[in-house]
Amino acid sequence: MNRRLLLIVIVLGSLVGLFVFGTESENPGASTFSVLGPPGMPFAPTQVGINSSWFCAGVPATSQRGGDVIVTNPTAVPLRGRITVFSTSRKVVMQDISVGARDSGSFALEKLATGDYLSAFVELDGGLGMVEQRVRHPNGRSLSPCSNAPSSNWYLADGITLSAGYDLVVTNPFPDYTNITVSVLTADGVRTPAKLQNQTIAGQSVLKIDLEQFGLRDEQLLAIEVNSTPERVVVSRAQNYYGGLGRNGYAMTLGAPSTDNRWFFADGEKADNTSESLTLLNPSELPASVTVQVFTATEGGDEFVAVQIYDVAEGSVVKVDVDAIAGLPNGRHALVVNSPEVGIVAEQVITRGSGGGAVTVVSLGARVSSTRWWVPTALQDVNEAAMVVMNQTGESGTFSLFTLGPGGLQPVPGFQKVALPAASDFVGGFADVDLTGTGLIGQPILVETTVDSVVLRRPNRGTGLKGRTSVLAVPEI
């Protein structure tokens, strides 16, 4: 984004604003990273015999804050590996780990190292396994899968500093230094803070960037691109919302390590005291024609399908007000974002509730197709919409649930070959998964579908806190 950038804010296709703008050791030797593919959406590897590497977003580790790395082993033999913890204090700690067969292990990072932020690199011997991180914060827990690879380019389409804290957290997992350049789009144009141009990050360390300290205060939209050289990095966004734009809650999420042509969102809703929007970022040097499809199908013939087309200029952001789409009925819906010619980044912003009881979720869409999706971190409670299964195709299919336990995968009674509708002959449908009364707590879950799908879970925010977040499950690829 070192070229001229535009910020275009669109509400339902109407132009409302145009702006130019085990064993523990400290300071171990360098680890050898095993990268299973190009940077993209986190996935569960299926190839046996190689080591797999996972790069986590980072957790705050100051008073009343901390976080866990959760390692899930779906195999019939114990899983061994290592956790290396990087810190804003530049100290490095490595610990050997072991997770039993068909079990999960949780490792509290603040018990291993100290610093404002801690970030984990996890290497698993033999390859098979999944890694997620969970932040414990007074304003809500935040769960997210860890990345399979670092990247030289990271994108964050949405963000605010209006009555909200925003820390950009950058991890350099390599032993050598690297330099980053941060470009920011705001409603007033492009901002390139001098101290964030060619900023050096020491090897195996974490850099915290408080955006307000760089003059980015009271901003209602911040789209960010981070470029690094010579080493690749991991970039995440820590947002603590306390009322700005009606948002509330805490979220720590990975950025997008690359652009893509399709993004799927399973957790849309139109209701009283609920607001929803999409933020579309085009960081390329070419204009993009982006199609947004919204559908409400749960039964054939009852679907509502809307198609909107948006022109997203090169180096620009378009904000789409989903609530304002003509004819969209109250209730649940799903969305598909298509940009066939130019890769973009798409994030959904949805706030349920109002005032101090509001809960805001900002999340990237899914960008892969799979028929097997894992919920590696066990649900701590269940309700009538604990998970959502989205059909990516125009053909009706089914889904089945299995739990992982000492005896292997076990089918969940009442959840075998459940109907998964198609909204029409050109776009898929979705199904809310009501787990009330099933007792599916404390066990990893596998979702199998007969058609390409997306699976999303909706864990609670923590003891004593209202509302739920939305987290994509982990696809097998």
Secondary structure, 3 states (H helix, E strand, C coil): CCCCCEEEEEECCEEEEEEECCCEEECCCCCCCCCCCCCCCCCECCCCCCCEEEECCCEECCCCCEEEEEEEECCCCCEEEEEEEEECCCCCEEEEEEECCCEEEEEEHHHCCCCCEEEEEEEECCCCCEEEEEEECCCCCEEEECECCCECEEEECCCCCCCEEEEEEEEECCCCCEEEEEEEEECCEEECCHHHCCEEECCCEEEEEEHHHHCCCCCCCCEEEEEEECCCEEEEEEEEEECHHHCEEEEEEECECCCECEEEEEEEEECCCEEEEEEEEECCCCCEEEEEEEECCCCCCCCCEEEEEEEECCCEEEEEEHHHCCCCCCEEEEEEEECCCCCEEEEEEEEECCHHHCEEEEEECECCCEEEEEECCCCCCCCCCCEEEEECCCCCEEEEEEEEECCEEEECCCCCCEEECECCCCCECEEEECCCCCCCCCCCEEEEEEEEEEEEECCECCCCCCCECCEECEEEC
